[in-house]
Amino acid sequence: MSIKRGQKSDIDRVLANVKRKHALIENELRRLLKKEKEGVVLPVSIFNERLGMLEAASLYLKDELKLSFNEIARLLKRNYKTIWTSYNMAKKKNEK
């Protein structure tokens, strides 16, 4: 299937529809799609004796990858409140 000049591709039409329905800017939408396709890899170096596994993962995903608590919760299949709590506990433990 070829696209003629000025004609939108299927993905462009889908992006336009989603942006309109959810009031997302194009760059944010593309960032979310890219993360969804690529997946997330956690480096082994983030895990240590001080932090629990969920605390370390939450801290890394929030501070290093700049994901929102909702994105982290969805990615780790956990409740938003659990991620928020784990992140804040990790921050307190790192302050000591």
Backbone as a printed PyTorch tensor [residue, N CA C, xyz], in Angstrom:
tensor([[[ 0.8400, -1.1750,  0.0000],
         [ 0.0000,  0.0000,  0.0000],
         [ 0.8810,  1.2310,  0.0000]],

        [[ 0.6910,  2.1010, -0.9310],
         [ 1.4810,  3.3350, -0.9820],
         [ 0.6340,  4.5050, -0.4990]],

        [[ 1.3260,  5.4790,  0.0550],
         [ 0.6430,  6.6650,  0.5650],
         [ 0.9970,  7.8350, -0.3290]],

        [[-0.0210,  8.5070, -0.8290],
         [ 0.1780,  9.6670, -1.6840],
         [ 0.4610, 10.8970, -0.8330]],

        [[ 1.1120, 11.8730, -1.4430],
         [ 1.4380, 13.1070, -0.7450],
         [ 0.1690, 13.7230, -0.1530]],

        [[ 0.2630, 14.0980,  1.1330],
         [-0.8690, 14.7170,  1.7970],
         [-1.8450, 13.7280,  2.4050]],

        [[-1.6630, 12.4440,  2.1230],
         [-2.5590, 11.4190,  2.6530],
         [-1.9650, 10.8860,  3.9580]],

        [[-2.7970, 10.7240,  4.9760],
         [-2.3200, 10.2440,  6.2690],
         [-2.2570,  8.7260,  6.2810]],

        [[-1.2340,  8.1990,  6.9570],
         [-1.1220,  6.7560,  7.1270],
         [-2.0930,  6.3120,  8.2250]],

        [[-2.2840,  5.0060,  8.3480],
         [-3.1740,  4.4800,  9.3860],
         [-2.7060,  4.8930, 10.7700]],

        [[-1.3900,  4.8070, 11.0180],
         [-0.8720,  5.1670, 12.3380],
         [-1.0850,  6.6450, 12.6290]],

        [[-0.9560,  7.4900, 11.6180],
         [-1.1970,  8.9170, 11.8130],
         [-2.6570,  9.1770, 12.1830]],

        [[-3.5670,  8.4580, 11.5420],
         [-4.9960,  8.6180, 11.8600],
         [-5.2860,  8.1300, 13.2810]],

        [[-4.6880,  7.0170, 13.6690],
         [-4.8890,  6.4950, 15.0300],
         [-4.3290,  7.4740, 16.0520]],

        [[-3.1160,  7.9740, 15.8100],
         [-2.5050,  8.9380, 16.7280],
         [-3.3630, 10.1890, 16.8600]],

        [[-3.8700, 10.6890, 15.7550],
         [-4.7180, 11.8840, 15.7850],
         [-5.9900, 11.6300, 16.5920]],

        [[-6.5780, 10.4610, 16.4170],
         [-7.7970, 10.1070, 17.1410],
         [-7.5350,  9.9920, 18.6480]],

        [[-6.4560,  9.3230, 19.0180],
         [-6.1290,  9.1580, 20.4370],
         [-5.7900, 10.5070, 21.0620]],

        [[-5.0160, 11.3230, 20.3550],
         [-4.6860, 12.6570, 20.8730],
         [-5.9420, 13.4630, 21.1340]],

        [[-6.8630, 13.4030, 20.2030],
         [-8.1040, 14.1760, 20.3230],
         [-8.9220, 13.6740, 21.5100]],

        [[-9.0490, 12.3600, 21.6520],
         [-9.8730, 11.8010, 22.7200],
         [-9.2540, 11.9860, 24.1010]],

        [[-7.9260, 11.9080, 24.1840],
         [-7.2770, 11.9120, 25.4870],
         [-6.4380, 13.1520, 25.7520]],

        [[-6.5190, 14.1250, 24.8770],
         [-5.8190, 15.4110, 25.0330],
         [-4.3240, 15.2190, 25.2930]],

        [[-3.7000, 14.3420, 24.5200],
         [-2.2640, 14.1020, 24.6440],
         [-1.5290, 14.8650, 23.5470]],

        [[-0.3690, 15.3550, 23.8970],
         [ 0.4470, 15.9610, 22.8570],
         [ 1.1880, 14.8520, 22.1200]],

        [[ 1.5400, 15.1090, 20.8890],
         [ 2.1110, 14.0640, 20.0390],
         [ 3.3970, 13.4640, 20.6080]],

        [[ 4.3030, 14.2900, 21.1230],
         [ 5.5630, 13.7690, 21.6610],
         [ 5.3290, 12.8390, 22.8420]],

        [[ 4.3890, 13.1940, 23.7080],
         [ 4.0750, 12.3490, 24.8620],
         [ 3.5080, 11.0140, 24.3970]],

        [[ 2.6420, 11.0440, 23.4270],
         [ 2.0490,  9.8220, 22.8940],
         [ 3.1180,  8.9290, 22.2640]],

        [[ 3.9950,  9.5230, 21.4750],
         [ 5.0790,  8.7390, 20.8530],
         [ 6.0140,  8.1490, 21.9220]],

        [[ 6.2820,  8.9250, 22.9960],
         [ 7.1270,  8.4350, 24.0900],
         [ 6.4900,  7.2210, 24.7620]],

        [[ 5.1950,  7.3020, 25.0020],
         [ 4.4910,  6.1740, 25.6120],
         [ 4.4970,  4.9490, 24.7090]],

        [[ 4.2740,  5.1440, 23.4140],
         [ 4.2960,  4.0270, 22.4720],
         [ 5.6800,  3.4050, 22.3920]],

        [[ 6.6960,  4.2170, 22.3970],
         [ 8.0690,  3.7190, 22.3190],
         [ 8.4010,  2.8760, 23.5460]],

        [[ 8.0410,  3.3490, 24.7270],
         [ 8.3080,  2.6000, 25.9560],
         [ 7.5600,  1.2790, 25.9530]],

        [[ 6.3430,  1.2980, 25.4520],
         [ 5.5250,  0.0870, 25.4120],
         [ 6.1650, -0.9530, 24.5050]],

        [[ 6.7000, -0.5320, 23.3680],
         [ 7.3190, -1.4620, 22.4290],
         [ 8.6560, -1.9740, 22.9360]],

        [[ 9.4700, -1.1040, 23.4920],
         [10.8170, -1.4670, 23.8960],
         [10.8470, -2.2800, 25.1780]],

        [[ 9.9220, -2.0580, 26.0560],
         [ 9.9820, -2.6900, 27.3580],
         [11.0130, -1.9770, 28.2180]],

        [[11.1480, -2.4140, 29.4290],
         [12.0720, -1.7790, 30.3560],
         [12.9840, -2.8550, 30.9280]],

        [[14.2580, -2.5440, 30.9840],
         [15.2430, -3.4570, 31.5500],
         [15.7940, -2.8170, 32.8120]],

        [[15.7680, -3.5800, 33.9000],
         [16.3200, -3.0860, 35.1560],
         [17.7390, -3.6000, 35.3090]],

        [[18.7060, -2.7070, 35.5020],
         [20.0760, -3.1710, 35.6940],
         [20.2320, -3.8550, 37.0520]],

        [[21.0220, -4.8810, 37.0970],
         [21.2490, -5.6290, 38.3320],
         [21.8600, -4.7280, 39.4010]],

        [[22.6030, -3.7430, 38.9990],
         [23.3080, -2.8680, 39.9390],
         [22.3830, -2.0580, 40.8510]],

        [[21.1020, -1.9610, 40.5260],
         [20.1910, -1.1820, 41.3920],
         [19.7960, -1.9540, 42.6410]],

        [[19.9630, -3.2600, 42.6230],
         [19.5580, -4.0890, 43.7560],
         [20.6930, -4.1890, 44.7670]],

        [[20.3480, -3.9700, 46.0230],
         [21.3440, -4.0470, 47.1000],
         [20.6760, -4.5170, 48.3780]],

        [[21.4610, -4.6180, 49.4340],
         [20.9420, -5.1240, 50.7090],
         [20.0740, -4.1040, 51.4370]],

        [[20.2640, -2.8300, 51.1440],
         [19.5040, -1.7710, 51.8200],
         [18.0510, -1.7230, 51.4100]],

        [[17.7890, -1.9160, 50.1140],
         [16.4370, -1.7490, 49.5820],
         [15.8250, -3.0810, 49.1940]],

        [[14.5200, -3.1710, 49.3690],
         [13.7950, -4.3180, 48.8530],
         [13.7370, -4.2440, 47.3300]],

        [[13.3580, -5.3370, 46.7140],
         [13.3350, -5.3780, 45.2460],
         [12.3660, -4.3600, 44.6540]],

        [[11.1670, -4.2630, 45.2270],
         [10.1790, -3.3100, 44.7060],
         [10.6230, -1.8720, 44.9540]],

        [[11.2590, -1.6320, 46.0980],
         [11.7670, -0.2910, 46.3960],
         [12.8390,  0.1130, 45.3800]],

        [[13.7720, -0.7980, 45.1260],
         [14.8470, -0.5040, 44.1760],
         [14.2910, -0.2680, 42.7720]],

        [[13.3650, -1.1110, 42.3600],
         [12.7690, -0.9750, 41.0290],
         [11.9870,  0.3370, 40.9200]],

        [[11.1980,  0.6510, 41.9230],
         [10.4050,  1.8930, 41.9130],
         [11.3020,  3.1190, 41.8550]],

        [[12.3570,  3.1100, 42.6480],
         [13.2870,  4.2300, 42.6860],
         [13.9690,  4.4240, 41.3330]],

        [[14.4320,  3.3510, 40.7440],
         [15.1040,  3.4270, 39.4450],
         [14.1520,  3.9000, 38.3500]],

        [[12.9850,  3.3060, 38.2840],
         [12.0340,  3.6520, 37.2280],
         [11.5460,  5.0970, 37.3420]],

        [[11.3870,  5.5660, 38.5600],
         [10.9070,  6.9420, 38.7640],
         [12.0190,  7.9620, 38.5430]],

        [[13.1750,  7.7410, 39.1800],
         [14.2410,  8.7510, 39.1430],
         [15.0930,  8.6940, 37.8770]],

        [[15.3770,  7.5190, 37.3910],
         [16.2630,  7.3940, 36.2320],
         [15.5060,  7.4070, 34.9010]],

        [[14.4080,  6.6760, 34.8280],
         [13.6540,  6.6000, 33.5710],
         [12.5260,  7.6130, 33.4980]],

        [[12.3040,  8.3250, 34.6050],
         [11.3040,  9.4100, 34.6610],
         [ 9.8820,  8.9220, 34.3380]],

        [[ 9.5710,  7.6920, 34.7710],
         [ 8.2160,  7.1790, 34.5820],
         [ 7.3200,  7.7080, 35.6870]],

        [[ 6.0530,  7.8280, 35.4180],
         [ 5.0940,  8.2470, 36.4430],
         [ 4.7690,  7.0440, 37.3270]],

        [[ 4.1850,  7.3100, 38.4780],
         [ 3.7900,  6.2130, 39.3630],
         [ 2.7660,  5.3080, 38.6730]],

        [[ 1.8780,  5.9060, 37.8900],
         [ 0.8920,  5.0970, 37.1610],
         [ 1.5590,  4.1810, 36.1440]],

        [[ 2.5540,  4.7070, 35.4200],
         [ 3.2680,  3.8880, 34.4320],
         [ 4.0100,  2.7410, 35.1110]],

        [[ 4.6460,  3.0440, 36.2360],
         [ 5.3850,  2.0130, 36.9750],
         [ 4.4270,  0.9520, 37.4920]],

        [[ 3.3020,  1.3760, 38.0400],
         [ 2.3090,  0.4370, 38.5690],
         [ 1.8040, -0.5030, 37.4760]],

        [[ 1.5310,  0.0530, 36.3100],
         [ 1.0550, -0.7720, 35.1990],
         [ 2.1470, -1.7370, 34.7390]],

        [[ 3.3600, -1.2330, 34.6360],
         [ 4.4860, -2.0380, 34.1800],
         [ 4.7690, -3.2100, 35.1310]],

        [[ 4.7180, -2.9470, 36.4330],
         [ 5.0250, -3.9750, 37.4300],
         [ 3.7920, -4.7300, 37.9100]],

        [[ 2.6410, -4.3690, 37.3300],
         [ 1.3760, -5.0060, 37.7010],
         [ 1.1250, -4.9270, 39.2210]],

        [[ 1.2790, -3.7160, 39.7130],
         [ 1.0550, -3.4230, 41.1240],
         [ 0.1010, -2.2450, 41.2390]],

        [[-0.4100, -2.0510, 42.4310],
         [-1.2810, -0.9230, 42.7180],
         [-0.4570,  0.3590, 42.7620]],

        [[-1.0340,  1.4440, 42.2920],
         [-0.3830,  2.7620, 42.2990],
         [ 0.0980,  3.1230, 43.7020]],

        [[-0.7270,  2.8800, 44.7090],
         [-0.3730,  3.2300, 46.0950],
         [ 0.8200,  2.4220, 46.5900]],

        [[ 0.9100,  1.1730, 46.1680],
         [ 2.0360,  0.3250, 46.5480],
         [ 3.3340,  0.8700, 45.9640]],

        [[ 3.2980,  1.2980, 44.7230],
         [ 4.4800,  1.8680, 44.0760],
         [ 4.8820,  3.1670, 44.7590]],

        [[ 3.9140,  4.0210, 45.0290],
         [ 4.1870,  5.2920, 45.7010],
         [ 4.8360,  5.0560, 47.0570]],

        [[ 4.2960,  4.1140, 47.8260],
         [ 4.8340,  3.7960, 49.1460],
         [ 6.2520,  3.2350, 49.0380]],

        [[ 6.4640,  2.3120, 48.1240],
         [ 7.7950,  1.7130, 47.9360],
         [ 8.8230,  2.7700, 47.5460]],

        [[ 8.4410,  3.6480, 46.6480],
         [ 9.3370,  4.7110, 46.2120],
         [ 9.7240,  5.6130, 47.3850]],

        [[ 8.7450,  6.0300, 48.1620],
         [ 9.0210,  6.9310, 49.2800],
         [ 9.8380,  6.2620, 50.3760]],

        [[ 9.6190,  4.9800, 50.6080],
         [10.4320,  4.2480, 51.5830],
         [11.8750,  4.1460, 51.0930]],

        [[12.0510,  3.9130, 49.8070],
         [13.4000,  3.8230, 49.2290],
         [14.1260,  5.1650, 49.3700]],

        [[13.4040,  6.2680, 49.1150],
         [14.0110,  7.5960, 49.2540],
         [14.4830,  7.8380, 50.6960]],

        [[13.6480,  7.4530, 51.6680],
         [14.0120,  7.6220, 53.0880],
         [15.2140,  6.7680, 53.4440]],

        [[15.2450,  5.5320, 52.9750],
         [16.3650,  4.6420, 53.2850],
         [17.6550,  5.1590, 52.6600]],

        [[17.5770,  5.7560, 51.4890],
         [18.7750,  6.2920, 50.8240],
         [19.2990,  7.5530, 51.4980]],

        [[18.4440,  8.2630, 52.2390],
         [18.8670,  9.4660, 52.9380],
         [19.7520,  9.1280, 54.1370]],

        [[19.5380,  7.9510, 54.7040],
         [20.2920,  7.5420, 55.9140],
         [21.7130,  7.1930, 55.5960]]])
